[in-house]
Amino acid sequence: MKKAVIFDMDGLMIDSERVTYDGYVIECGKLGRTMDKEFYKKLLGCPVPAIHQMFREKFGQAFPIEDVMKIVHEYVERTFEEDGVPVKDGLIALLQYLKTHGYKTIVATSSTRDRVDRILKSAGLTGYFDDSICGNEVTKGKPDPEIFLRACEKLGVKPSEALVLEDSEMGIMAAYSAGIPVICVPDMKYPEETFAAKTAGIADSLNHVLGMIERGEI
């Protein structure tokens, strides 16, 4: 019997990846670089230092990735402020079910604390979660299992008593290494076979996840 569900944020709960991609296309274009979608997909779920390295390997060591990331994040936040935070279909129904059925819930994301708190509040999601743990609160990012193991500690559950919901391959690896069953809900990228084999299942949407939980499949 699962006692807790651990949620990733971007791409899983929040439909933010497409907006972020658009921001990178704009900013890279200003610098005479082309941000293609396949390269962007490789970044999904990676910690910030790894993202910096991948950009420099692709565009050169002089590429100002710190500045670009800052501008892109401002672009995303401005878009959210103007248009609202876009939550994924089925999220609210899933969170309501978990809350009424006594599951513990936590957000475990590579994003920083200030951004997580701001987005959860803006999207009206804060009250659904017992806690959260962010990228700047762990020493190693995904695919290292630290963030998910720390999430279990915060909730007072064993890894075997938890379930992770993720959209990225790095998140799948982190959960698998932590010994926590993981359901992948793909966003912009369907997991490669190597990663898909490490999941407890792949769901088309969060509505699908809710059905799986209701039927006792996970």
N, C-alpha and C positions, 0 to 999 in steps of 0.2 A: 504494500500500500504506500503510495507516494504521499509525503506530507508537505512538500514544498515545490514551487515552480520558480525557476530562475529565468528571467527575461533579459535578452539582449535589448538594445534600444533602437539604434539606427538601422533601418532596413528590415527590422523585425516588428517593432511596434509603430515606428514613425516612418512614413514614406518620404525619407530625406535623401536617399542616395541619388535619385534623378536630379534633384535640385543641386546637390553638391557637384555632380558631374557637370551640369550646365555651367556652374561657377568656374570650375577648372578649365573648361573649354574656352570661356571668355578670357580668363587671366593668362592662360598659356598662349592664347592667340595674340595677346598684346605683346608678348615677349618673342613672337615669331616661332613658337613651338606648337605642335599639334597634339592635343590630348585625345587619344582614341579610346573607344569604349573598352576594348580588350585589355589595355593597360590599366584603365581605371578599375576594372573588375578584380585585378590582382591585388589592389590596395585594400579591398573591402575586408574589414575585421582586423587589419594589422595595427600594431601599436605605432605611435607617432615616429619613433626613431627609425623603424623599418620603412615607413613611408618616405621619410627624408632620404634614406639610402637608395630606395628604388627610383626616386625622381632624379637623383644625382647620377645614378648609373645610366639612366635613359637620356637625360638632357645635359649632362656634364656637371662637374664638381662646383662650378660657379653659379649654377642655377639657384635663384633666391627662393628656395622652397618654403622657408619659414615665413617670408613676407607673403608669398602666394597663398599659403594655407590660411594666414590671418585674414587676408582679403576675401577668400572664398568663404570662410566661416562667417564673416560679416555679411556677405551676400546671402547666405542661407538664413541667418537670423533675421535679416531685413525682409526676406521673402516670407518667413513665418509670421513676422509681425504684421505684414500687410495682408497676407492671405489666410493666416491661421496655421496652426500646426496640423499637418495632414496625418491622421492616425490610420493604421491599416484596418481593412475590413475585418470585422469579427473580433477586434481587440476588446471592446467594451463588454461584449457578451461573454467572452472568455474570462475576463477579470471579475465580472459580476458572479459568474458561476463559481470561480475559485474562492471568492470571498464568502459567499453564502454556504459553501461546503467545507469551510474550515481549513483550506490550504494556506500555508505561509507563502508569501510572495516577495521577491526582491529583484531589483534591476542590477545587472552586472554588465558594465559597458566600458569601452575604452575611452569614452568621452570624459571631459573634466567635470569636477563637482559643480562648478557654477553653471555650466551649460546644461547638465542633467537636471538640476533643480529648476532651472528656468523653463526648460522644455516640458517637464512633467507638470509644472504648475500651469503653464499656458495651455496645455492640452487637457487639463482637468483630470490628470491621472494620479496625482500625489496620494490621494486617499485610498487608492487600491493597493498600495504597496506597504509592506512592513518595514522595508529598509532599502538601501541602495549602496553599491560599491562602485567606485569609478577608477578610471585609468591612472589618475594621478595619486591614487591611494594604494597602489601595489607596486612592487619593485620590478616585476616582469609582466609584460602584456601577453595577450593571446598570440600564439598558440600555447603559451605556458599555462598550466592549469591553476596557477595561483589565485586568480580572481574568482574562479568558481569554488575553489576550496574555501576561500575566505568568506564567500557568500554563504556557504553551508554553516560555517562557524558562527556567522552573525545570526543565522536563523535557528541555530541549535539543532541541526539535523545532520545525519550521516549522508555521505554522497549517494549511497544506495537508496536513500529515502527521498531524493530530489530528482527533478527533471529539468533539463535545460532546453530552452527554446532559442534557436539560433538561425541566422540566415547565411552566415559566411563559413567558408572552409576553415579559416583560422579558429573560429568559434567552435566548430565541430571538433577540431583537434584538441582544443583546450578542455572541452567537456570530456572527451574520450580519455585523455590523459589523466583527468581527475577521477575517473571511474564513475562518472555520472551519465546516465542515459540521456541522449540528446535527440530531439526532434528538429529536423531542418525544415524551415519554411522559406524556400528560395525567393530572393528578391530579383536583382538584376542578373544573377549568375546561378545556374543550376550546378550543384556540386559534382566535381569529377568523380568517377567510379571509386577511386581510392578513398575518397572522403565519405561518399555516400554509404560505403560498406561499414563505416564506423558509427553510423546513426542507428537509432532504434526505429526510425521511420522518417519518411519525407512527406510533408503535408502540402497541399496546394494553397492553403490559406489558414488563418487562425480559426476560422469556422470549422475547418477540417480537424484541427487540433482539438477543439472543444468536443467534437463528435467522438474522437478517439478516446478522450478522457471519460466521457459519459458512458461509453461502451466498455470501459475497463481494458482497453487494448494496450495501455501504457501505465 
